[in-house]
Amino acid sequence: MTSVVNSAVWIRRYQPAPEAAVRLLCLPHAGGSASYYHPMVRALAPAADVLAAQYPGRQDRYAEPPLESIRELAERIAEAVTGDDDRPLALFGHSMGALVAYEVALRLETAGRAPVRLFVSGRRAPSTTRPSQELHKADDTALLEAVRRLDGTDGQVFEDEELVRLVLPAIRGDYKALETYEPRPGDRLTCPVTVLTGDDDPMTTVAEARAWTAHTDGPTEVCVFPGGHFYLNERAQEVVDVVRRQLGL
């Protein structure tokens, strides 16, 4: 895979760790941004070189239209992390980011650069199905209320009308990407997969999380934490401990 996108546009490196033996690329949730992973960066650097993807349509990329396809996001990001750095790469994705990470992993494996581990958090396996939703077609009020119920965004954001106008296109685009995503039959990884989930997540049951075992020929570990969809906000240290153990940091 030859990189044809500008890595600096897509990848944030808040605390470079060039001497680290492993890189960890973090993929944000729907409506999320690279800065969500600041705590992960602080906790793991300099043992790991922690990178975070910045999707278009948010923060310093507000002016760009959001991409509305999980696979297109994954293609760009896979290209962005493929370059001169040959250090082992692990992937961590939460919610929508878990699907993006999975699709990135598929592309890297095809290119002969398989990740050393895939961490998927707060997202049911691609092979599981639920009645289709079309929140991306809902009015602004309904879409924002759905986001608010997941309790992953600072409530003050919703009280700032100007900020809401800025973030709404990215949220809607991300939900369209999620709701129109369909896995390809036969897609299967070889890398190890660690699944992390909250025991009270309305978006993912523990059984749906365990179904990730069907998507890799490598070993799978499932870690269940107390909490809802954004369980990792309250369980940050425990999540970091899992990442440290699995990456040998």
C-alpha positions in Angstrom: 0.0 0.0 0.0 1.5 3.3 -1.1 0.5 6.4 0.9 -1.2 8.9 -1.3 -2.8 11.1 1.4 -1.2 13.6 3.6 -0.5 11.9 6.9 -0.4 15.2 8.8 -4.0 15.9 7.8 -5.4 12.6 9.1 -3.1 11.7 12.0 -2.5 13.6 15.3 0.5 12.9 17.4 0.0 14.9 20.6 3.0 13.5 22.5 5.5 12.0 20.0 7.4 8.9 21.3 9.8 8.0 18.5 11.7 5.6 20.7 8.6 3.6 21.6 8.7 0.0 20.3 5.0 0.1 19.2 2.5 2.5 17.8 -1.2 2.7 18.8 -3.6 4.3 16.4 -6.9 5.4 18.1 -10.1 5.9 16.1 -12.9 8.2 17.4 -16.6 7.5 17.9 -19.4 9.1 15.8 -19.2 12.9 16.3 -15.9 12.4 18.1 -12.5 13.9 17.4 -8.8 13.0 17.9 -8.6 15.0 21.1 -10.9 12.5 22.8 -7.9 10.3 23.2 -5.7 12.8 25.1 -6.1 10.6 28.3 -4.8 7.6 26.4 -1.9 9.5 25.1 -0.9 10.8 28.6 -1.3 7.3 30.1 0.7 5.4 27.5 3.5 7.7 26.3 6.4 7.3 26.0 6.0 3.5 26.3 3.8 3.6 23.2 3.7 6.2 20.4 -0.1 7.0 20.5 -1.6 8.4 17.4 -5.2 9.6 16.9 -7.1 9.9 13.6 -8.8 13.2 12.9 -11.9 12.7 10.7 -12.9 15.6 8.4 -15.6 17.9 9.5 -14.5 18.6 13.1 -12.0 20.7 15.1 -9.2 21.9 12.8 -11.0 20.1 9.9 -14.4 21.8 10.4 -14.2 23.3 6.9 -14.1 19.9 5.2 -17.3 17.9 4.5 -17.5 14.8 6.5 -17.0 11.4 4.9 -20.2 9.3 5.0 -18.6 5.9 4.4 -16.8 3.7 7.0 -14.8 2.1 4.2 -13.7 5.4 2.7 -12.6 6.6 6.1 -10.7 3.4 6.6 -9.0 3.6 3.2 -7.7 7.1 3.8 -6.5 6.3 7.3 -4.8 3.1 6.2 -3.0 5.1 3.6 -2.1 7.8 6.2 -0.4 5.3 8.6 1.5 3.5 5.8 4.8 5.2 5.3 8.4 5.0 6.4 7.6 4.0 10.0 7.9 0.2 10.2 7.3 -0.2 13.9 4.5 -2.5 14.9 1.1 -0.9 14.9 -2.0 -1.7 17.1 -5.4 -0.2 16.5 -8.0 1.0 19.1 -11.4 2.1 18.1 -14.5 3.0 20.1 -18.0 2.8 18.9 -18.0 3.9 15.2 -14.2 3.9 15.6 -14.3 0.2 16.2 -15.7 -0.4 12.7 -13.2 2.0 11.2 -10.4 0.2 13.0 -11.6 -3.2 11.8 -11.7 -2.0 8.2 -8.3 -0.4 8.6 -7.0 -3.7 9.9 -8.4 -5.5 6.9 -6.6 -3.1 4.5 -3.3 -3.3 6.4 -3.4 -7.1 6.4 -4.1 -7.1 2.6 -1.0 -4.9 2.2 1.1 -7.3 4.3 1.3 -5.0 7.3 -1.1 -6.7 9.7 -1.6 -4.9 13.0 -0.2 -6.6 16.1 -3.6 -6.3 17.8 -7.0 -4.8 17.2 -8.9 -3.3 20.2 -12.6 -2.8 19.5 -14.6 -1.0 22.1 -18.3 -0.3 22.6 -19.4 -1.8 19.3 -21.2 -5.0 18.4 -19.6 -7.3 15.9 -20.3 -6.5 12.2 -22.0 -9.9 11.8 -24.7 -9.0 14.4 -27.8 -7.3 13.2 -30.5 -5.1 14.7 -33.5 -3.4 13.1 -32.2 -0.7 10.8 -32.2 2.9 12.1 -32.1 6.1 10.0 -31.1 8.7 12.6 -29.0 10.4 9.9 -32.3 11.3 8.2 -33.9 12.5 11.4 -34.4 16.1 12.2 -31.7 17.9 14.2 -33.6 17.7 17.5 -34.0 13.9 17.3 -30.4 13.3 16.2 -29.0 15.4 19.0 -31.2 13.7 21.6 -29.9 10.3 20.4 -26.3 11.5 20.9 -27.1 13.1 24.3 -28.7 9.8 25.6 -25.4 8.0 25.1 -23.8 10.4 27.7 -20.5 10.7 25.9 -20.5 14.4 25.1 -20.2 17.3 27.5 -23.7 18.5 28.1 -22.6 22.1 27.7 -21.9 21.5 24.0 -25.7 21.1 23.4 -26.4 24.4 25.1 -24.1 26.3 22.7 -26.2 26.9 19.6 -23.2 28.0 17.5 -21.2 25.0 18.5 -24.1 22.7 17.8 -24.3 24.1 14.3 -20.6 23.4 13.8 -20.7 19.8 15.0 -24.1 18.7 13.6 -22.9 18.0 10.0 -20.1 15.7 11.3 -22.5 13.9 13.6 -25.0 13.4 10.8 -22.3 12.2 8.4 -20.9 9.8 11.0 -24.4 8.3 11.7 -25.0 7.9 7.9 -21.6 6.0 7.7 -22.6 3.8 10.6 -26.2 3.1 9.5 -25.3 2.3 5.9 -22.3 0.1 6.7 -22.6 -3.5 5.7 -19.8 -6.1 6.2 -18.5 -8.0 3.2 -19.1 -11.8 3.4 -15.8 -13.6 3.9 -13.8 -10.6 5.3 -11.8 -12.1 8.2 -8.7 -10.9 10.1 -5.7 -13.0 11.3 -4.6 -10.6 14.0 -5.5 -10.9 17.7 -8.6 -9.0 18.8 -9.4 -7.6 22.2 -13.1 -6.6 22.7 -14.0 -4.1 25.4 -17.6 -3.3 26.3 -19.8 -1.9 29.1 -22.2 -4.3 30.7 -25.1 -1.8 30.4 -24.5 -0.5 26.9 -27.7 0.1 25.0 -25.8 -0.1 21.7 -24.0 -3.4 22.4 -24.9 -6.4 24.5 -22.2 -8.6 25.8 -23.3 -11.4 23.5 -23.0 -9.0 20.5 -19.6 -8.0 21.7 -18.5 -11.6 22.0 -19.5 -12.2 18.3 -16.3 -10.4 17.3 -14.7 -13.9 17.7 -16.2 -14.7 14.3 -14.2 -12.0 12.6 -10.6 -13.2 13.2 -8.6 -16.4 13.0 -6.4 -15.0 15.8 -7.1 -15.2 19.5 -9.9 -13.1 21.0 -10.3 -11.7 24.5 -13.5 -10.1 25.7 -13.3 -7.6 28.6 -16.5 -6.5 30.2 -16.6 -3.3 32.4 -19.4 -1.8 34.5 -21.0 1.0 32.6 -22.9 2.1 29.5 -21.8 3.1 26.0 -19.1 5.4 27.3 -18.0 3.1 30.1 -14.3 4.0 29.3 -14.8 7.6 30.5 -15.1 6.2 34.0 -12.9 3.1 33.6 -10.0 4.8 31.8 -7.3 3.3 34.0 -8.7 -0.2 33.7 -8.9 0.2 29.9 -5.3 1.5 29.8 -4.2 -1.5 31.9 -5.7 -3.9 29.4 -3.9 -2.1 26.5 -0.6 -2.2 28.5 -0.9 -5.9 29.2 -1.9 -6.8 25.6 0.9 -4.8 24.1 3.5 -5.8 26.7 4.2 -2.2 27.8 
